[in-house]
Amino acid sequence: MALKFNEVRRLFQVPTRGKVRLRDYRPDWAGDKQFQELTKDELKARAADFLAEKVADLANAQERLYASDTHSVLIVLQASDAAGKDGTIKHVMSGVNPQGCQVFAFKQPSSEELDHNFLWRYMKALPERGRIGIFNRSYYEDVLVVRVHPELLSGLPGKARGDKFWRGRYDDINHFERHLARNGTLVLKFFLNISKKEQRKRFMERLERPEKNWKFSLGDLEERKHWSEYQDAFEKMLQHTSTPWAPWWVIPADHKWVTRALVAGIISKSIDGLGVKFPEVTAERQRRLAAARRGLAAE
């Protein structure tokens, strides 16, 4: 997993121009040739070491982000069911100070939320400066679920739901994210790319293992019937909303250890790119600190 960041960007960052095809991104990617020669256990051990290193890097980066109080970070996670969003949050953020991180999992909107514009409920949950905010599903549901199920848009004026309508939503999102970027929010967007075969395997595991029954929803099976429609919606989302200020990353999700290691590395490196540092102490404050130290030493 010791890829250089430029290589990670080449493999997994979505271009900001041109057509996007998910078949160009392998859900089962597990490294290049040198990694493919390792056993599954050896790969997992390598990934665990890499993840531990990146979690430590992320903890340090988050501390500098919190102390500098100049930027915030918004992490957006989108995926099909069972792609590993919850597990990714749990493992990647395991070393981060809870005071500097907040997670929002967006479910079906309430009647109040439906009476506002589609970005309203997400605006209220944005991270303030110094914090990392994580959206487990996000405003992108409003170009995904509602695109597959257009009947959910019945409360909006007009009936046209063609390309012009969706282009308008993509534009709204792009302008929203550009506004965030201009005001110091680093927007990191990850699409966890799971194969249909692996999703079936994880669904079966949830059904067969009693301790995982609670994670299974009958609604997930209904949504699985729309697999191809969702894949099309994902491709259009990636194509129209991967921008220079908020590009998408398509992360292989068939191997959880690959997903977690890549996401941790990208977040850590991206925060480093902000150049945030611990606040510098002025000469006057240094003198006061020295006096305080002398006073304590004299007690």
Secondary structure, DSSP 8 states (H G I E B T S, - for coil): ----HHHHHHHHB--SSS---GGGS-TT---SHHHHTS-HHHHHHHHHHHHHHHHHHHHHHHHHHHHH-S-EEEEEEEESTTSSHHHHHHHHTTTS-GGGEEEEE--S--HHHHTS-TTHHHHTT---TT-EEEEES-GGGGGTHHHH-GGGGTTSSS---SHHHHHHHHHHHHHHHHHHHHTTEEEEEEEEE--HHHHHHHHHHHHH-GGGGGG--HHHHHHHTTHHHHHHHHHHHHHHH--SSS-EEEEE-SSHHHHHHHHHHHHHHHHHTTT-------HHHHHHHHHHHHHHHH-
